[in-house]
Amino acid sequence: MACIASNSTEYRGDRRRISRRRILRAVLIPASIAFCAYALWPRGFFLDRAFEVPGLIVPKSYGIRFHWVNAHEMRLIIHRNISLPFQAVTVDFNTGRQRDARNNYPFWETYSPDGKWIARQGELLSASGKVQRSWFPSGYEEARWTPDSKRWVELLKDEVRVHSIASKEQIHIRLPKTTNDYLVLWCDSAGNAIVEEWGMRGRHIRAFRVELRKGGRITPFRLQLPDGMSPIGFDLSPLENRVVWKLMGPGRPAWLSRWLGFIKLGSNSIDERDEIWMSRPDGTDFRFVGGVTTPPDTTALSAWWMPDGKRIIVNHDERFYVMLVTDAIGRDWD
């Protein structure tokens, strides 16, 4: 009898273990399938809310520079090959109309907001390309103009140098020592430059508000980026109330990529993700606009403001789109 009781107890224990396994399978397998479907299911594309500029196509391998001719016309300078002339096209982003422009526009330079001046390393040129002024040494990054087109800023190591159209005198402002590089993000009409400590990673990036005058005050603050994202591009609105950001980060968690590859439901490569965000100029209140997943070390999105400060231009997959801010982030953000 004791033997029978023992066997009965073991049998009941085995049945309980089998029941638990069945329950776990019944729960985990559908949950895993649902999770994979959610991870792989195509989402609505954010550019469905935008207007595509008809007929304007720039191959992905080409470089792009631009400056605004007026409130709705952009002169787009396309760099095909270093040994070939640059192509220049004037595009009306209200109608989509295009016309060829002179192809002698410099490619690697920065135009003033009014389109009358060009700043490049060590030189100031008129819009026609005539050199007006030169200096040495010059900064290693592209210049950033103030909104009134009267001054521009360049960086030389850890020093901000302020140039003026009206005077050859330069203002030198020394930034704190760092092992990283600095990058001027933008200048505002209040006479400040926003400088980032380039090369830092993580949610909080150190930045400085630099007054563009002799003895100007340097005020440190933190840019609070979305988790896991790094800044690649940025543009301050002409209204100076918003910044459009191009950020890059992992396309999906590394563990998810490896797991999907293991069960043969997706690639195990860790793709990257290009995303467009908007924030206030002080780096607060980030709002997500949209994004795409790309292979590693490639770029798929760029975004700039139109002169009215109410629309942005997005370049994606060789094409250009115009999107209203209210369509991008909603009407609840003044």
C-alpha positions as CSV (number, residue, x, y, z in Angstrom):
1,M,0.0,0.0,0.0
2,A,2.8,2.3,0.8
3,C,4.3,1.7,-2.6
4,I,1.0,2.4,-4.3
5,A,0.6,5.6,-2.4
6,S,4.1,6.7,-3.3
7,N,3.5,6.0,-7.0
8,S,0.2,7.9,-6.8
9,T,1.9,10.9,-5.3
10,E,4.6,10.9,-8.0
11,Y,2.0,10.6,-10.7
12,R,0.0,13.6,-9.3
13,G,3.3,15.6,-9.1
14,D,4.1,14.7,-12.7
15,R,0.6,15.8,-13.8
16,R,1.0,19.2,-12.1
17,R,4.4,19.8,-13.8
18,I,2.9,18.9,-17.2
19,S,-0.1,21.2,-16.5
20,R,2.3,24.0,-15.6
21,R,4.3,23.5,-18.8
22,R,1.1,23.5,-20.9
23,I,-0.1,26.7,-19.3
24,L,3.3,28.3,-19.8
25,R,3.3,27.3,-23.5
26,A,-0.3,28.4,-23.9
27,V,0.6,31.9,-22.5
28,L,4.2,32.4,-23.7
29,I,3.9,31.2,-27.4
30,P,0.9,33.5,-28.3
31,A,2.6,36.4,-26.3
32,S,5.8,35.9,-28.3
33,I,4.0,35.8,-31.6
34,A,2.0,38.9,-30.7
35,F,5.2,40.7,-29.6
36,C,7.0,39.8,-32.8
37,A,4.1,40.9,-34.9
38,Y,4.0,44.3,-33.0
39,A,7.8,44.7,-33.6
40,L,7.7,43.9,-37.3
41,W,4.2,45.3,-38.3
42,P,4.6,48.3,-40.6
43,R,3.5,51.6,-39.1
44,G,1.9,54.5,-40.8
45,F,4.5,56.7,-42.4
46,F,4.8,60.3,-41.0
47,L,5.4,61.8,-44.4
48,D,1.9,60.8,-45.4
49,R,0.9,64.1,-43.7
50,A,3.2,66.1,-46.0
51,F,3.2,67.5,-49.5
52,E,5.7,66.0,-51.9
53,V,7.5,68.5,-54.2
54,P,6.8,67.1,-57.6
55,G,9.8,66.3,-59.9
56,L,12.5,67.2,-57.4
57,I,14.8,64.1,-57.0
58,V,18.3,64.1,-55.7
59,P,20.2,60.7,-55.6
60,K,21.1,59.5,-52.2
61,S,24.9,59.6,-52.9
62,Y,24.8,63.3,-53.8
63,G,25.6,66.1,-51.4
64,I,23.1,69.0,-50.8
65,R,23.6,72.6,-49.8
66,F,21.0,75.4,-50.1
67,H,20.1,79.0,-49.3
68,W,16.8,80.8,-49.5
69,V,16.3,83.3,-52.4
70,N,13.0,84.6,-50.9
71,A,10.2,83.4,-48.6
72,H,9.4,80.3,-50.7
73,E,12.2,79.8,-53.3
74,M,15.3,77.9,-52.4
75,R,18.5,77.7,-54.4
76,L,19.6,74.1,-54.1
77,I,23.2,73.3,-54.8
78,I,23.8,69.6,-55.6
79,H,27.3,68.1,-55.4
80,R,27.5,65.1,-57.8
81,N,31.2,64.5,-57.8
82,I,34.3,66.4,-56.6
83,S,35.7,66.5,-60.2
84,L,32.4,67.7,-61.8
85,P,30.7,71.1,-61.6
86,F,28.0,71.6,-59.0
87,Q,24.5,71.7,-60.2
88,A,22.3,74.6,-59.0
89,V,18.5,74.6,-59.2
90,T,16.0,77.2,-57.9
91,V,12.9,75.5,-56.5
92,D,9.6,77.1,-55.6
93,F,8.3,75.1,-52.6
94,N,4.8,76.6,-53.0
95,T,4.3,75.4,-56.5
96,G,7.0,72.8,-57.1
97,R,8.3,74.8,-60.1
98,Q,12.0,74.5,-60.8
99,R,14.5,76.3,-63.0
100,D,18.2,76.0,-63.5
101,A,20.5,78.5,-61.8
102,R,24.1,79.4,-62.4
103,N,26.3,76.5,-61.4
104,N,29.2,78.6,-60.1
105,Y,27.9,78.8,-56.6
106,P,30.4,77.6,-54.0
107,F,29.4,74.3,-52.3
108,W,31.2,74.2,-49.0
109,E,30.4,77.7,-47.9
110,T,27.7,79.2,-45.7
111,Y,25.3,81.8,-47.0
112,S,23.9,84.6,-44.9
113,P,20.2,84.5,-44.2
114,D,19.6,87.4,-46.6
115,G,21.6,85.7,-49.3
116,K,24.0,88.6,-49.9
117,W,27.2,87.2,-48.3
118,I,29.1,83.9,-48.2
119,A,31.4,82.9,-45.3
120,R,34.0,80.2,-45.7
121,Q,37.2,79.2,-44.0
122,G,39.3,82.4,-43.9
123,E,37.3,84.4,-46.4
124,L,34.2,86.6,-46.7
125,L,32.7,86.7,-50.2
126,S,29.8,88.6,-51.9
127,A,27.0,86.5,-53.3
128,S,28.6,86.8,-56.7
129,G,31.7,85.1,-55.4
130,K,34.1,88.1,-55.1
131,V,36.4,88.0,-52.1
132,Q,35.7,90.9,-49.8
133,R,38.0,90.0,-46.8
134,S,40.4,87.3,-45.7
135,W,42.1,86.3,-42.5
136,F,44.3,83.7,-40.9
137,P,44.0,81.4,-39.0
138,S,40.4,80.4,-39.7
139,G,37.9,78.1,-38.0
140,Y,37.6,74.4,-38.7
141,E,33.8,74.3,-38.8
142,E,31.3,76.0,-41.1
143,A,30.3,79.5,-40.0
144,R,27.0,80.3,-38.3
145,W,25.3,83.6,-39.2
146,T,23.2,85.7,-36.9
147,P,19.6,86.2,-38.1
148,D,20.2,89.8,-39.2
149,S,23.1,88.7,-41.5
150,K,25.4,91.3,-40.0
151,R,27.7,88.9,-38.1
152,W,28.9,85.3,-38.3
153,V,30.7,83.0,-35.9
154,E,33.4,80.4,-36.4
155,L,35.3,78.1,-34.0
156,L,39.0,77.7,-33.6
157,K,39.6,74.8,-31.2
158,D,38.0,76.1,-27.9
159,E,37.7,79.7,-29.0
160,V,34.6,81.4,-30.5
161,R,35.5,84.1,-33.0
162,V,32.9,86.7,-33.9
163,H,33.2,88.5,-37.3
164,S,31.2,91.5,-38.5
165,I,30.3,92.8,-41.9
166,A,30.8,96.4,-40.7
167,S,34.3,95.9,-39.1
168,K,37.4,93.8,-39.6
169,E,37.8,93.6,-35.9
170,Q,37.3,90.1,-34.4
171,I,35.9,89.3,-31.0
172,H,37.6,86.2,-29.4
173,I,35.7,84.3,-26.6
174,R,37.4,81.4,-24.8
175,L,35.4,78.4,-24.0
176,P,36.1,76.0,-21.1
177,K,38.8,73.4,-21.8
178,T,37.6,70.0,-22.9
179,T,38.9,66.8,-24.5
180,N,35.9,66.9,-26.9
181,D,35.3,69.2,-29.8
182,Y,32.9,72.2,-29.8
183,L,30.2,72.9,-32.4
184,V,28.2,76.1,-32.8
185,L,24.6,75.0,-33.2
186,W,23.0,78.3,-34.0
187,C,22.9,82.1,-33.3
188,D,19.9,84.0,-32.2
189,S,18.7,87.6,-32.6
190,A,19.4,88.3,-28.9
191,G,23.1,88.2,-29.6
192,N,23.9,84.7,-28.3
193,A,25.5,81.6,-29.8
194,I,24.5,78.1,-28.6
195,V,27.6,75.9,-28.5
196,E,27.6,72.2,-27.9
197,E,30.3,70.0,-26.6
198,W,30.4,67.7,-29.7
199,G,31.3,64.1,-29.2
200,M,29.4,63.6,-25.9
201,R,26.8,60.8,-25.8
202,G,23.9,60.1,-23.6
203,R,20.7,61.9,-22.6
204,H,22.3,65.0,-21.2
205,I,24.8,66.9,-23.4
206,R,26.7,69.9,-22.1
207,A,26.1,73.1,-24.0
208,F,26.8,76.8,-23.5
209,R,25.0,80.1,-24.2
210,V,27.7,82.5,-25.4
211,E,27.1,86.3,-25.5
212,L,28.6,87.6,-28.8
213,R,30.4,90.6,-27.4
214,K,33.6,91.5,-25.7
215,G,33.7,89.9,-22.3
216,G,30.5,88.1,-23.1
217,R,29.1,85.8,-20.5
218,I,29.2,82.0,-21.0
219,T,26.3,80.2,-19.4
220,P,26.4,76.4,-19.3
221,F,23.2,74.3,-19.5
222,R,22.2,70.8,-20.5
223,L,20.5,69.6,-23.7
224,Q,18.1,66.8,-22.6
225,L,17.9,64.6,-25.7
226,P,15.5,61.7,-26.1
227,D,16.9,58.5,-24.6
228,G,19.6,56.7,-26.7
229,M,19.6,59.4,-29.4
230,S,22.6,61.5,-30.7
231,P,22.3,64.8,-32.6
232,I,23.3,64.7,-36.3
233,G,21.5,67.8,-37.7
234,F,19.7,70.9,-36.3
235,D,18.0,74.1,-37.5
236,L,16.6,77.0,-35.5
237,S,13.3,78.3,-36.7
238,P,13.3,81.8,-38.2
239,L,10.7,82.6,-35.5
240,E,13.3,81.4,-33.0
241,N,10.6,79.5,-31.0
242,R,11.5,75.9,-32.1
243,V,14.4,73.8,-33.2
244,V,14.1,70.9,-35.7
245,W,16.5,68.1,-34.9
246,K,17.8,65.2,-36.9
247,L,18.7,62.5,-34.3
248,M,20.2,59.0,-34.8
249,G,19.9,56.0,-32.5
250,P,19.5,52.2,-32.5
251,G,16.7,50.9,-34.7
252,R,15.7,48.5,-32.1
253,P,17.2,47.0,-28.9
254,A,20.2,44.8,-29.5
255,W,18.6,41.9,-27.6
256,L,15.5,42.1,-29.8
257,S,17.6,42.0,-33.0
258,R,19.5,39.0,-31.8
259,W,16.4,37.2,-30.7
260,L,14.5,37.8,-34.0
261,G,17.5,36.6,-35.9
262,F,17.6,33.4,-33.8
263,I,14.0,32.5,-34.4
264,K,14.3,33.5,-38.1
265,L,11.8,36.3,-37.9
266,G,14.1,39.1,-38.8
267,S,17.6,40.2,-39.3
268,N,20.0,40.0,-36.4
269,S,21.9,43.1,-37.5
270,I,21.5,46.1,-35.3
271,D,20.1,48.8,-37.6
272,E,20.1,52.5,-36.9
273,R,17.2,54.8,-36.9
274,D,17.0,58.4,-38.2
275,E,14.3,60.5,-36.5
276,I,13.1,64.1,-36.8
277,W,12.2,65.8,-33.5
278,M,11.3,69.3,-32.5
279,S,12.1,71.1,-29.2
280,R,12.3,74.6,-27.7
281,P,15.5,76.5,-28.2
282,D,16.6,75.7,-24.7
283,G,16.5,72.0,-25.5
284,T,13.3,71.2,-23.5
285,D,10.0,69.8,-24.5
286,F,11.0,67.4,-27.3
287,R,8.3,66.3,-29.6
288,F,8.6,63.4,-32.0
289,V,7.8,64.1,-35.7
290,G,8.7,60.8,-37.4
291,G,11.5,58.4,-38.3
292,V,12.8,55.6,-40.5
293,T,15.1,52.6,-39.8
294,T,18.3,52.5,-41.9
295,P,21.2,50.1,-42.3
296,P,24.3,51.0,-40.2
297,D,26.4,54.0,-41.2
298,T,23.8,55.4,-43.6
299,T,21.5,58.4,-43.4
300,A,17.9,58.7,-44.6
301,L,16.4,61.9,-43.3
302,S,17.2,65.6,-43.2
303,A,15.0,68.5,-42.2
304,W,15.2,72.3,-42.4
305,W,12.9,75.2,-41.7
306,M,11.2,77.3,-44.4
307,P,11.5,81.1,-43.9
308,D,7.9,81.5,-42.6
309,G,8.8,79.3,-39.5
310,K,5.5,77.4,-40.0
311,R,6.7,74.7,-42.3
312,I,9.6,72.3,-42.5
313,I,11.2,70.6,-45.5
314,V,12.1,66.9,-45.2
315,N,14.5,65.2,-47.6
316,H,13.8,61.4,-47.6
317,D,14.5,58.6,-50.2
318,E,15.7,61.1,-52.9
319,R,12.6,63.2,-52.6
320,F,11.5,66.4,-50.8
321,Y,8.4,67.0,-48.7
322,V,6.9,70.1,-47.1
323,M,5.1,69.6,-43.8
324,L,3.2,72.1,-41.6
325,V,4.4,72.3,-38.0
326,T,0.8,71.7,-36.8
327,D,0.7,68.4,-38.8
328,A,4.1,67.5,-37.4
329,I,3.6,68.0,-33.7
330,G,0.0,69.1,-33.3
331,R,-1.8,72.4,-32.5
332,D,-1.2,72.3,-28.8
333,W,2.4,73.7,-28.9
334,D,2.7,77.5,-29.2
